[in-house]
Amino acid sequence: MPLVLWNDSLSIGIPEIDRQHKQLIDQLNTLVDAMLANRGKEEIKNIVYFLDLYLAQHFGFEENCRQRYKCPVASNNAAAHTKFIKTLSEVKQELQTKGASLSLAIKVNEQLLDWFVNHFKKVDRELKSCMSKL
């Protein structure tokens, strides 16, 4: 069962970014489920590999939009993205050294999934107002 269900409160109103956000939430939910169910190193590794690639694409897309539309929160958003990548790297390191665990699943839930929800609602929504000014 997903920990975070996509709903309208998570939407920022930009279809491409909302689609990407939904995919990220789905993958993070899948990662937590895989760890809790002890599904195996290979499946978990594949999910993390997907997240690495997808996050690079998504964060780049968002940051390009922020620069293009001269959104004032662009530097704060880039810093937040960097912090998220650092946390994901810590999760990957712990997965490699200790394997999946309940405490790591909780960390993914609290520090990655919850981060996204708050980030969507507080920071990413500002992009829509920047885009609508043009």
N, C-alpha and C positions, 0 to 999 in steps of 0.2 A: 504494500500500500504506500503510495507517495506521501512524503512528509509535507511537501508543499504542492498544493493543487493550483494550477493556473486559473486565474479568474480576472475579471475586469479591473479589479483594484491594482493588479500588477501591470496592466497595459499603460504604455506611455502615449499611445495614440499615433505612433509611426509604425505602419504595418511591417516593414522589413525588420526593424529593431525588435518589435514585439514577437515576431516569428523566431528570431534568434534567441531572445530571452526565454521563450517557451522551450526551445530545444535545450538550452543550458539547464533550466530547471529540471526538465525530464531526465537529462543525463546525470545530474547530481543526485536526484532521487534514485536512479538506477544504481549509482555507485554505492549509496548508503545501503540500499536493499541487498546488493551483492555482498557487501562486507558483513552485514548482519546475518545473511543466510550462509555465509562461508562458502560461496560458490566457486572459489578457486582463483589462484593467482592469475591465470591467463585471462579470464573474463575481466577481472578487476583491472589488470594491466591494459587491456584493450579500451576500457571505458576511460581510464586516465589519459591514455594516448589520444583518444578522440577529443577529450576536454582540452588538452594542450593545443591541438591544432585549431579547434573551433574557437577557443578563447582568443588566440592570436588574431584570427580573422575578425572575430566580433569586436574586440577592443580596438583594433585598427580601424574598422569601419566606423565605430562610434567617434573615435578621436578625429578621424578625417571629417566627419560631419560637424563636429564641434568647431574645428578650425575653419572649415568652409563657411559656416554660418556665423562665425565670430561670436561664439557663445562664451560668455564671461566665466563660466565654471570649467572651461576646458582644462586648465592646469590642475584644478582640484580633482577632476575626473581621471586624468592621467595618473596622478599620484595614488588615487584609490585603486585603479587597475593594477598598478605596480605592487601595491600591498596585497591584493588578492592573489596575484601570481606568486608572490613570496609564500603566502599561506599554502597554496596548492603545491608548491615545491616542498614544503615541510611535510605535507601529507604524503607525497610521493616518496620522500626519503624514509619516512616511518613505515610505509608499505613495504619498501625494499628491505629494511633492516629487521622489522618486527612482524610484518604481515598484517593482515586485516584483524581488527579487534573491535570490541564494543566501544572502547574509549576513542578509537580513531573514527568510527562511524559517528559518534557524538560530535567529535571535532568537525567533521565534514558538515554535519547538520548545523551546528552553531556558528562556525566560522566561515563557511562557504555558502550554504543555502540561505541562512538568515541574512548574511551580508548582501547577497543578490537582491533579496526582497526589499531590504532597506535602501539599497543603492537605486533600484528601479524607482521607488516611490519618492526619494529625496533628490537625487542628482540627475538621473536620466530624464525625468520629466521636464527638466529645464531646457532640454534640447528642442522639444516641440515648440516652446514659446520663442526660442531663437529662430527657428525655421519659419515660423508664421509671420515674423516681422518683415521678411523680404517680399 
